[in-house]
Amino acid sequence: MEKGRRENKDRIRSTTVICIRHKGMVAIAADGQVTMGTTVMKNNAKKLRKMYNDKIVTGFAGATADALTLFEKFEAKIEEYKGNITRAAVELAKDWRTDRVLRRLEALLIIADREHSFLISGTGDVIEPEDGILAIGSGGPYALSAARALVSHSDLDAATIAKTAMLIAADIDIYTNKEIIVEELK
């Protein structure tokens, strides 16, 4: 049973979230699709949240209830460490990996402020991208590829790149729709 659960955990589907850090701007975009198995249950879910007086934006992929629990845990960490996103991300990852209940949560988080962007996983990963671009979820690889091409070969701003990359991912990934929400940090 544990092996099967782990295999499902590795295949987080049902959404796409991308974070772009470009030209002094930060944008995170997410689609709105919620699926149960192969059935679309909702098209306009909000998978992004601003925190800490709108100085931090977060997004999730995976099980909604699990992600909301992680949002709350991260929000408590960011308050505890007075807005230090790096410290809060590392402490959340430690708790997520070692706590018996949290360890079972099936979600991934992207967290960003004006200086840092992190992908946080339940296996203890805290990844900061070299190029300022992160993507998670079933359409993540498609959005990541599109964003990298757009950053390299266009003059678009971060929010436009994020939305365009999401629309490209939605054309390819059946678990991603075109109801895109973009949050920016300026």
Order of alpha helices (4+ residues) and beta strands (2+ residues): alpha-beta-beta-beta-beta-beta-beta-alpha-alpha-beta-beta-beta-beta-alpha-alpha-beta
